[in-house]
Amino acid sequence: GKDFSTRVNEVFIAPNQLKEVNTVGTASTPPTIRIYGGSGGCLNPTISLVSEEQRTGGASARISLGNAANPLIVPANTFIEINMSERTVQFNGIPGVGNSYVRYLTDRQWFNLDPYYNMIYFETDDNNGFATVLWRDAYL
């Protein structure tokens, strides 16, 4: 089994930004992603794990919420929490059927952070909002 650090790490990502996320553990670990509406809300957010090969033309593992046919606006001063371990998508991180945003998933490629080096890309249709990546380092 895996052991997890008690310390929670966090990285901030602005919209349409590729950000390096470095873990110090020896095993992969499931992150929790929070997508914030910011001061004006954000439209149809996507968070992607981008490998070295993928940055040169391949596809990436990603979670996308909303599209033109089924748009999702993350309201101002709120967030959507994506828990990769539990495979849940919840409004303000509150459990329960009424707060589930799974119905907005248009891409559902759950992912873990690899030991050491990861690249995460956050984008929205309107270039608003921001995301945070939270994780605990894992050890074999």
C-alpha positions in Angstrom: 0.0 0.0 0.0 0.8 3.6 -0.2 1.6 6.0 2.7 0.6 9.6 2.3 2.1 12.7 3.7 -0.1 14.7 6.1 1.0 17.9 4.5 -1.3 19.2 1.7 0.5 20.9 -1.2 -1.1 23.6 -3.4 -0.3 25.2 -6.7 -2.3 28.1 -8.2 -2.9 28.2 -12.0 -4.3 31.2 -13.9 -6.5 30.6 -17.0 -4.8 29.5 -20.1 -1.6 28.7 -18.3 0.6 25.7 -18.3 2.0 25.1 -14.8 4.7 22.8 -13.4 3.5 20.7 -10.4 6.3 18.8 -8.6 5.6 16.1 -6.1 8.4 14.7 -3.8 6.9 11.3 -3.1 7.9 8.0 -4.7 4.4 7.0 -5.9 1.6 8.6 -8.0 -1.0 10.5 -6.0 -4.5 11.6 -6.9 -5.0 15.4 -6.8 -8.0 17.4 -5.9 -8.6 20.3 -8.4 -10.6 23.4 -7.4 -11.8 25.6 -10.2 -12.8 29.0 -9.0 -15.2 31.4 -10.7 -13.1 34.3 -9.6 -14.7 37.8 -9.5 -16.8 37.3 -12.6 -17.4 33.6 -13.1 -15.8 31.3 -15.7 -17.2 29.4 -18.6 -16.6 25.7 -19.5 -13.3 25.0 -17.6 -10.9 22.3 -18.5 -7.9 20.9 -16.5 -5.4 18.8 -18.3 -2.4 16.7 -17.3 0.1 17.2 -20.1 3.1 14.8 -20.5 6.3 15.7 -22.3 5.2 13.7 -25.4 1.7 15.2 -25.3 3.1 18.8 -25.4 4.6 18.0 -28.8 1.3 16.9 -30.4 -0.4 14.1 -28.5 -3.6 14.1 -26.5 -3.6 14.8 -22.7 -5.6 13.3 -19.9 -8.3 15.9 -19.0 -11.4 16.8 -17.2 -13.7 19.2 -19.0 -16.9 20.7 -17.7 -19.5 22.1 -20.0 -19.6 22.8 -23.7 -21.7 24.8 -26.2 -24.6 22.4 -25.9 -24.5 22.1 -22.1 -22.6 25.2 -20.8 -21.3 25.5 -17.3 -20.6 28.8 -15.6 -18.7 28.5 -12.3 -20.3 31.5 -10.5 -18.2 34.3 -9.0 -16.9 33.6 -5.5 -17.6 29.9 -5.8 -15.7 26.8 -6.9 -16.1 23.4 -8.4 -14.1 20.6 -6.7 -12.8 17.7 -8.8 -11.7 14.8 -6.5 -9.6 12.5 -8.7 -9.5 9.8 -5.9 -13.3 9.7 -5.3 -14.1 10.6 -9.0 -16.5 13.3 -7.9 -17.3 16.8 -9.1 -19.0 18.9 -6.5 -20.2 22.5 -6.1 -18.1 24.2 -3.4 -16.7 20.7 -2.4 -20.0 19.9 -0.6 -21.0 16.2 -0.9 -24.5 15.2 -2.0 -26.6 14.6 -5.1 -27.8 18.2 -5.2 -24.2 19.5 -5.4 -22.9 16.9 -7.9 -21.7 18.5 -11.2 -20.9 15.1 -12.9 -23.6 15.8 -15.4 -21.4 18.6 -16.9 -18.5 16.4 -17.6 -17.7 16.4 -21.3 -14.2 14.8 -20.9 -13.7 12.4 -18.1 -10.1 11.2 -18.0 -9.3 10.9 -14.3 -5.6 11.2 -13.6 -2.9 11.0 -10.9 0.1 13.1 -10.4 3.3 11.1 -11.1 6.3 11.3 -8.7 8.4 14.4 -9.2 7.4 16.2 -12.5 3.9 17.0 -13.9 2.6 19.7 -16.2 -1.0 20.9 -15.7 -2.9 23.2 -18.1 -6.0 25.1 -17.1 -8.3 26.8 -19.6 -11.7 28.3 -19.8 -13.8 29.5 -22.8 -13.8 33.1 -21.5 -10.3 33.3 -20.0 -11.7 34.0 -16.5 -11.4 32.2 -13.1 -8.5 30.2 -11.8 -7.6 26.8 -10.5 -5.7 25.2 -7.6 -4.2 21.7 -7.6 -4.0 20.2 -4.1 -2.3 16.9 -3.3 -0.5 14.9 -0.6 2.8 13.3 -1.6 2.6 9.5 -1.7 5.3 6.9 -0.8 5.6 3.2 -1.6 
